[in-house]
Each structure stands twice: as C-alpha cells, then as structure tokens.
Amino acid sequence: MPKSFLDQLRDMTVVVADTGDIHAIEMVKPQDATTNPSLITAAAQMPQYQEIVDETLLEARKDLGKDVPPTQVVSLAFDRLAIAFGMRILQIIPGRVSTEVDARLSYNTEATIAKAHYLISQYEAHGISRDRILIKIASTWEGIKAAESLEKEGIHCNLTLLFGLHQAIACAEAGVKLISPFVGRILDWYKKDTGKDSYPAAEDPGVLSVARIYNYYKKFGYKTEIMGASFRNMGEIVELAGCDLLTISPALLDELHHTQGELVRKLDPEIASQSDIAQIPMDKATFEAMHASDRMAAEKLDEGIKGFSKALVTLEELLTDRLAKLEEQVLTAA
C-alpha cells in the first residue's frame, strides 16, 4: 500500500502538532506538541475542557485566599492552566511540549527568566523532567539573551515569532535549543505588501526564508533545531520536507495523511554543507541594524507580540468571567 505524505514526512522530519486541543493530539499522535495563548484560549472554551479550567481556577482561589482580587487569581490560574494542558499533552506524546512565557514580557530579559523558572518549577513539582519542556519565548534581542541564560541552566527554549535571518543567527550563537520560523505569516506579509494573491510553493517567501536558515545552520554546524511553523497550505510543508521539525495544524496533518504519491526531500544537511554562504558574526548592534533594515521581520515581530498579548487579555477576561460564575455557584450552594 502506498505511503501517505504524512508517513513519508515522518521518515525525514519530526512532526509536531500545532494545537492545544488534546483530542486532536490523541488523533494525530505527533512526536512533540506546541501551544500558544490563542490555542489555549480556543481549547479553554471547548466544553470538554471546562473541568480543567474550573479546577484550575478554584485551586488558585483556594491557594491565594478569598480576599485576594480576581486579577491575581486569574494570573496564577493562567500559568497553571498552561501547565495543566502541557501535562495532559505529555501523557499522549513521547516527546516535548512547548509552554509559552507571557508575551508582554518579550522585551524584559530578567522577567522572562523569572517566568521560565516558575514554569519549569511547576512542571518539576509534578514529576515532569525539564528535558520534556521547551520554554517558548519571542525572538527579540532581550528574549534571545534570556534564552541564552536559561540554556546554560539546562532549561531548553523554543524561540518563536522568528522572521529574519538575524534572529536565527542570534539564536544559534546563543545556544538556543530550537527556533520556530513562521512560514505562513511571512507569506501573509508579502501578499499584502506586493498585492499578489498567491505564490507557487517553491517561491513562497516563507519557505525561502526557512530554507535559507536551514542551509546557514547546516553549513556552519549550529546545533539549534529548526521547526518550521505557521503553515497556510500543504505546499509549504511539502517544500520544507527534511527540515528538522515542522509544527502543523490538525487540518493540514489530516490533508497530508490523505495525500499519496512520492514526497521528495527538499532540505538536506549534506547539500546545505556545500552551500556558498558567508558567515555573519552577530552582536546587538548588528542584530538591531539588520532588524531595522528588514521591514517584514520588524513588522511581523511587533504584530506577533501584540497578537499574543491580546490573546492573553482575552483569556484573562474569559477566566475572570468564569471565576465569577463559579464563586456565585459556591455562594448559592451555601
């Protein structure tokens, strides 16, 4: 029987599920999984996860006391909810789960480190080894410096919202475990900027960006793993077959599963090692200069941080409303 694209992809690339929906993860059985505030917000509104949300809120209220304002309860509950979803996911997958630091800390190195320490401590308190966790941090200079410090402690990081080669080089030189370049969001920017409706998959700007990073890493022997993310169509995934990892939505995983034919490896470390590429030493000044000259990367990083921050606010509002209803039920029952 012919192998599906998904089966063939798994022979050359680690497949990661880009979802917070535990049931979807159970269906696709990926090696790793990654979540973000938007995905957790969506999952938290599904009836099947209401029990997790309610238990997390009530435990946070109990631990903080009845006189603490709801904002503090919700803040604690958010972190615990991310841990709760992460732990459920780790019961299904054999690999790692990415848990995100509050995007509003993206330009604060010390606060990012402190939040990462808290998240890891919570996983470890539940018996989860830190080697199964990736702390997800935005690829600002401050975030990369935080990740550099954390990696030295054995706390591995996933640098997200990555759009430019300068971000990728800085991450590699910082010894970051994994980066997540955003293929689809790069495509979105170019379509809007150029007015083009579409690009052939092989000419997709997001695909070309990830291929450039891949070739650079393999040419110069960097150990940082590359995980292509944010896909808009199956063609982008096909063109990045052979990438270290790809994080893919359940819908696109299903499309790959139901597609048959020969899947050709497009990214190969041996070919990359022969590439004619110049190495770029990276420091803060070089990073900032390259970032300022890369309009797409600058705009998408800023937009991404604002988007993740907005998703956090939405989730906090959802949790605040739910906490009020739960406490009203307790009063009524009493």
N, C-alpha and C positions, 0 to 999 in steps of 0.2 A: 504493500500500500504506500503511495507517495506520501512523503512527509510534508506537513504544513510549513508555511513560512515561520510560524512561531517555533516549531520544533527545531527547524534549521537555524533560526536565530539563536536559540539557546545553546547550540553547539559552538558558537563563536563569541557570544556576548552574554553577560549576566543580565537577566531580565528582572526588572524591579516594577512593582505595582505602584502607580501614582494615584493613590486613593486612601481615604480614611474609612471607607466602607469595609468593615470586617467581613461581611458576607461575600463581597466581591473578591476579596483577597483569598477567601476559602475556595472560591471557584477557580481562580487562575493559578493558584499555588506558585507565586514567584519566589525567587531566592531572597530578595530584600523587599522592603516597602518604605515609602516615604510619605509624609503628610505635611500639610501647612495649615495655617489658620482657616483659610477658605474651605479646605476639605473637611476639617474638624467641625466647622460651623454647619456645613451641609449634613454631616453624619449626625451631629448632635440634635438635629431637627427631625431625624427619622424615628418613627415610633419604636423600632426595635432596639434603639439605643437609649430610650428615655430612662430606663432603670440605672444605667451607668451615670447619666447626668444627675439624676436625683440623688443617688447615693453619694456622689462626689460633693454636691452642694451641701447636703445635710451633715456630712462628716466635717466639711470645712467650717460650717457654723458651730458645730459641737466643739471643735478644737479651739476656735477663736473666742467663743463665748457669746452670749446673747446681746451684749452691749456694744459689740463691735459693729461699725456701719457696714451695710451690704457691699459697698465698693471693695472693702478689704476681704470680705468673704469670697466675693466673685474673683478677685485677683488670685487668691490661694486656690480656689476651685479650678480656675483655668489651667494653671500649671499641673494640678493633679489630674485634670481631665486629659491633658496631653499624655501624661504618664499612663493613665488608665487605658487609653486607646493603644498606646505603644505596647503595653504589657499584653493586651489581648492579641495584638498583631503578632507579637513574638511567640505566642503559643501556636501559631499557624505556620509561620515561615521558619526556615532553618538559619537564615542569615541575620541581617541587621535592620533596625528601624531608625529613620531619621526623625529627631524631635527638635522643633524649631524654637530658637530664642526669640523673645518679643522683638518684633521688627522696629519698634520705637527706640530700641537700644542700639540701632545699627551704627551710629556714629560715636558710641561710647565704649571704648575698649574695656575699661575696668568693670563697668556694669554688665557687659556681655560675659566676661569671665565669671563674674559672681553668679549670674543666672545659670550658666553652664554647670558650675559647681553644684548648684542646688538641684538641677535636673538629674545629674549623674548620681548625687547622693540619694535621691528618691528612688531611682532605679535600683541602686545597690542595696538600699534598705529592704527592697522586695526580693532580693536574691538574684538580680539581673546583673551579669557581668558587664563592665563598661565596654568590652570589646564587641558587644552586640548593639551598641548605641552609637549613632552619629549625631553630634550636635550641629544643628543646621543654622548657619549664620550668613547674613548678607555680605556680598563681596565688596564692601567698602574697604578703604585702607585700614580703618580702625577695626573692622571686623576681621580682616586678614591678620592683623597684629594680635588680636585676641586669640584667634585660632592657632597662631604660631606658639603662643604661650601654653595653651591647652594641650597641644600635641606633645609638648615636652613633658607633660604630666601623664601622658598615656590616655588622654581624653581625645578621641578622634572626632574630626569635624567634616561636615558637608557644607561647602561654600556655595551658596545659592545666589540667584539674581546675577549671574555672570554672563556678560555680553561681549566683552572685549578681550583681546589677546593680552593686554597689560594686566588685567585682573587675573587671568590664568597663570601668567608668568609669576606674578607676585605670590599667588597661592602655592605654586610649585616650589619656589625658593623659600617659602615659609614652612615647608614640610607638611602641608595640609594633606589629609588622607584622601579626600575626594572633592571634586568640583562638579557643579551641575549647570553647564551652559544651556541657556534657554533658546532652543531652536525656533519654536513657533512664535515667540514674542519678537525675535529678530525679524522673522518673515513679516509679521504684522506691521512692524515699523517701516520696513522697506515698501510694502504695498501702499501704505498711507503716504509715504514720502514721495514715491515715484508715480502714484496713480495707477500702477499696474494691478490688474485683477488677480494674476497668478504668476507663478514661476515654475518651469519644469523642475522636478525634484532634484536633478543633478546640478541645477543652477540656483537652487534655493539659498538665499543669503545665510539663513540659519545653519543649513547643512554645511556650507562652505566654511563658516566660522568654526564649527566643531571639528571639521576635518583639519583645518589649519592648526588648531590647538593640539589635536591628536598627533599630527606629524611633528610639531615642535617638541612635545613631551618625549616622544619615542626617539627623536633624533638626538636629544641631549640627555637621555637616560633618567628623566624625572620619574619618581615612583608614584606621584599623585595620580589617583584613578580619575578617569573622565566618565561622567554619566550624563549623556545627552538627555534633555528634559523638555517638557512643554511642546509636545508634538501636535501639529494641526492636521496631519494626514498620514496615511501609511507610507506614501512615497518617501517622506523624510526619513522614516525609520529604515526602509529598505536601503537608502543611500548611505546610512551610517552603520550598516551591518559590519560587525567586527570591532566596534567601539567597546571600551572596557565594560561599560554598563549602559543600559538605556532604561529610563523610567517611563512607563507607558500607561495610559488610562485604560480602564477595563474595556471600553468600547473599541479602542484600537487593538488591544490584545485579542479580543474576540474576532476582529476582522483578520488579523494575522493567522489566527487559528483556523479560520475557514478559507484561507487562500492557499492554493497549492501551486507548485512549479519550482523552478530552481532559484534559490536565493543566493546570489553571488556576494562573496565577501568584498566590501569596498575599502575598509580600513585595515591595514596590515602593518605590524611593527617593523617587519623586515624591509618593506618598501619605504616606510617612513624614515628609517635609519639612514637611507641613501639620499634623502631629500636635500636640496641645496637651500638651506635656511641659515640665516645669520642669528647668532645668539644675542639677546638683549639683556644686559645687566639691569636689574630693577631696584630702584630705591624710591623713596617717597616723591622726590621731585620728578623723576621720570614717570612714575605712576600718574601723578597729577597732570603732567603735561600731556601724556598720551590720552588720559581720560577727557581732558578739556578739548582735545582735537577730535575725539570720537563722539560725534553728536548723538549717534544712535545709542551707544553704551551709556552715556551720561543721562540721556532722557529716560531710557528704559530702567536703569538702576533707580533713579529717583521715583519714577512711576511705580515700580515694583514695591519699593519700601512703603510708599503711600498706600498702595493697594493692600498689602499685607497688614499694615497698621489699621486701615479701615475695616478689614475683616475681623481684626481683634476687637475693635469697638463694637461691631455688630454682634460678635459672640458674647462680649461682656453684657450688652443690653439684653440679649436672649437669656443669659444666665441670671441676670438681675430680676427679670420678669418671672422666671421660673422659681427663683428663690422666694419671691414674694408670695407666689401661689402655694408653694409648699408650706411656708410658715403660716399662711392663712388656714390651710388644711389642718395643721397641728393645733392651732388655736380653736378651730371649730370642733375638732375631736375632743379637746379638753373640756 
